[in-house]
């Protein structure tokens, strides 16, 4: 069996799915497209804070670590 290395974006998308209770990435992205607030996750290593932000946000404020590091699911999935 081979080891598959996931990119940081893929790892954060999987974490966002798990924390928000989505069964898979398709469900997360559908919810992100249909709602005004888009699920987002902090990209800082070791911080997995989530929030709802604008769909095109790639530098949102993280209340957990204080950085401008929240990125929407749509940006992480390269849909925006």
C-alpha positions in Angstrom: 0.0 0.0 0.0 1.3 3.5 -0.9 1.3 6.6 1.3 -0.6 9.5 -0.1 0.5 13.0 0.9 -2.3 15.5 1.0 -1.7 19.2 0.4 -2.3 21.6 3.2 -5.4 22.8 1.4 -6.8 19.3 1.2 -6.1 18.6 4.8 -7.8 21.8 5.9 -10.8 21.0 3.7 -11.1 17.6 5.3 -10.8 19.1 8.8 -13.5 21.6 7.9 -15.8 18.9 6.7 -15.3 16.9 9.9 -15.8 19.9 12.3 -18.9 21.1 10.5 -20.5 17.7 10.2 -20.4 17.3 6.4 -20.2 13.7 5.1 -18.0 14.7 2.2 -16.4 17.7 0.3 -19.3 17.9 -2.2 -21.8 18.5 0.7 -19.6 21.2 2.2 -19.1 23.0 -1.2 -22.9 22.8 -1.9 -23.6 24.4 1.4 -21.0 27.1 0.8 -22.6 27.9 -2.6 -26.1 28.0 -1.3 -25.7 30.1 1.9 -24.6 33.7 2.4 -22.0 32.7 5.0 -19.4 30.4 3.7 -17.6 27.9 6.0 -14.0 28.8 6.5 -11.0 27.5 8.4 -7.8 29.0 9.7 -4.7 28.1 7.7 -2.2 28.5 10.6 -0.6 25.2 11.4 -2.0 23.9 14.7 -5.1 26.1 14.5 -8.3 24.6 13.1 -10.7 27.4 14.1 -13.7 27.6 11.8 -16.2 30.4 11.1 -18.6 31.6 8.5 -17.2 34.3 6.3 -17.7 35.9 2.8 -17.3 33.3 0.0 -14.3 35.0 -1.6 -12.4 35.7 1.6 -8.8 34.6 1.8 -7.5 36.7 4.7 -10.3 36.7 7.3 -9.6 37.3 11.0 -9.1 34.2 13.1 -10.5 34.8 16.6 -8.5 31.8 18.0 -5.0 32.7 16.9 -5.4 36.4 15.9 -4.1 36.1 12.4 -5.6 37.2 9.1 -5.6 33.5 8.2 -9.2 32.4 7.7 -9.9 31.1 4.2 -13.3 30.2 2.8 -14.0 26.6 1.6 -14.7 27.9 -1.9 -11.2 29.6 -2.1 -9.5 26.5 -0.7 -11.2 24.3 -3.3 -10.1 26.8 -6.0 -13.7 27.5 -7.0 -13.2 31.2 -6.5 
